[in-house]
Every structure is written in C-alpha cells, then in structure tokens.
Amino acid sequence: MSYIPTIVVDDDKEDMRRIFKMKGAKAEVKIEAFNSWDLTRQYLESGNPVDAIILDAKGKLTSDSNPGEAHVLESLIWVKARKIPYAFYTAYTDSLEILSQQIAEGRVFTKGRHKEEDVFAFLKKEIANSPKIKYPEPFECFGNDYLDIKYQDLLMNIVLIQENDEIKNPEHLLFNPCRIILERVFEKITEIDETVLPYALLNFERQRAGLLNCYKHLSGIPYKLNREREHPANYLREIENEFISKQLDTIITVCHPGSHEIQKSYSSYTFKSVLWALFDVLIWLKNFVDERK
C-alpha cells in the first residue's frame, strides 16, 4: 500500500503508545496516540484524517478517570456507527464478554500473545477495502477547509450500499444523503465566494426549488427569485467546467423528492450515475476552495 494510512491509538499506557509509534514508522503507518477516550474522540471529530483505530479494552474514558470496561462500550458504539476499521489490543481478552462478537470477527488481539505488527497487518487489509482508499479524490473534500468531516459518513454509507447491492430504501439511504451533501456543496461555494453563488439562493426548506436555483445560477439558466426573473451568467462555462452543470443536473433530477414517485423505473446504474456525478462535484469543489486559499 503506497498510501500512508493514519491509525489512531487509544491506550492509557505511555509505553504502549510509544511502541506503537516506533513500530508504526517501520510498518509505514502514521500513528496518533492518546491516553483516554475523550482525547481520542476529540481528535477523531476534529476533521483530521483517520483511517483506522486501535482501542484498549480497559482504557480511560477521561484523563483523570481510572481504566475500566465502560471504555469498551463508548468507544465501540462510536467506531461501529462510523464504519471505521478498528481493532482491540488488550490484556483482558478472556475476561470481557462484551468483546465476544469482536473476537469472532478477528478484531481482538491479545497483548503478550500477539504483536503490534499483527494489529497493523489486520487493519491495513481493512483500510485497503475502505471507500476512502478506493476513491481518494472525492473523500479529500471533507475536513479542514472543505465540507464538515461529519458529512463524510454519508458518502461512505452511499458507497457501501452501492457496493453491497443493498438498495432497499432508495429515499432514506440514497436520495436524502446525496441531497444533503449537495446542499452542503452549495453552502460551501457561497461561504467561499458569494459573488459566485448568492446567499439568497440557499433556501433548502423548499428542497427542489433551492437546489434547482443554485444549479441554474451556476449554469447560466434563468430562474425566479422572490418573483423576479434572474438571468445569471454561465459561471461554469466561463471557468471551463461546464460538465459540472451536467453532473448537478443528474443529481438533482434523480434525488429531488418528486423523483421518488418514479423510483421503480430506476436501475442500479441510475444510482451509480448519481454517485459518479457526486464524486465529480466534490472533486471540483475541492479545487474551487484550493484556488481561493
């Protein structure tokens, strides 16, 4: 794996954090280590890149608390909800019944029986199958100066659903997340440069109208705003990215609420076309932000 993944380690023992950092360099992984779950979670939710997590079963919830089993429950709920690759490295494998499912999945490694390298090898295999590794360019548009890192989970879920052919509830699993991400894209454009997309257009309570007006404004298509007819310049054509206009059209056409009435005619390829279009829009947005830094 040429990509250098970032693995976060949560362990209250300073020597274990030091060993992970030392061995991580040799294993070609970047280690960020913390001594309590509150500090670990703060880092995880800060927008910094994270590809996998190593947890200590009996760890500290806070820096001033004692190690205990409550650490397992809180950290496990967090990582499973976000579908981030994870493993446990603990000396208490045999005494924690709560880890029975993780043991069955091969996610628990025992200190003294397994080496830190074993944990790295397991996680690197999981990371290699992550949507962030398969599709790095669109996922670079989350965190830091781009879209809030929390919306990355929406895109991650969309990709996993597509790959697993689990499109059982298109509205809940695909339509709404795609629309939410697109709304955040338009908001970010306005935040960065309101001359490109006026704030007055960000009216997403009337979902399709708000999305359509933003798309039309960027594409030079006349629209009505407050009963007044607007005739915008074709911004996307002017910057030689007119294909983004077509991608926006695809996303909005398939994902707006009225489309749900005809969703039976959609195929798996329809949903894939929306995903690829969304990828293009996210890649374009990152470039848009970078050019204005």
Secondary structure as GFF3:
##gff-version 3
##sequence-region A 1 293
A	DSSP	beta_strand	6	10	.	.	.	ID=ss1
A	DSSP	alpha_helix	14	26	.	.	.	ID=ss2
A	DSSP	beta_strand	30	34	.	.	.	ID=ss3
A	DSSP	alpha_helix	37	44	.	.	.	ID=ss4
A	DSSP	beta_strand	52	55	.	.	.	ID=ss5
A	DSSP	alpha_helix	70	82	.	.	.	ID=ss6
A	DSSP	beta_strand	86	90	.	.	.	ID=ss7
A	DSSP	three_ten_helix	93	95	.	.	.	ID=ss8
A	DSSP	three_ten_helix	97	99	.	.	.	ID=ss9
A	DSSP	alpha_helix	100	104	.	.	.	ID=ss10
A	DSSP	beta_strand	108	110	.	.	.	ID=ss11
A	DSSP	alpha_helix	116	128	.	.	.	ID=ss12
A	DSSP	alpha_helix	131	134	.	.	.	ID=ss13
A	DSSP	alpha_helix	136	139	.	.	.	ID=ss14
A	DSSP	three_ten_helix	149	151	.	.	.	ID=ss15
A	DSSP	alpha_helix	152	164	.	.	.	ID=ss16
A	DSSP	alpha_helix	170	170	.	.	.	ID=ss17
A	DSSP	pi_helix	171	175	.	.	.	ID=ss18
A	DSSP	alpha_helix	176	192	.	.	.	ID=ss19
A	DSSP	three_ten_helix	199	201	.	.	.	ID=ss20
A	DSSP	alpha_helix	207	219	.	.	.	ID=ss21
A	DSSP	beta_strand	223	225	.	.	.	ID=ss22
A	DSSP	beta_strand	228	230	.	.	.	ID=ss23
A	DSSP	alpha_helix	235	238	.	.	.	ID=ss24
A	DSSP	alpha_helix	242	255	.	.	.	ID=ss25
A	DSSP	three_ten_helix	257	265	.	.	.	ID=ss26
A	DSSP	alpha_helix	268	290	.	.	.	ID=ss27
###
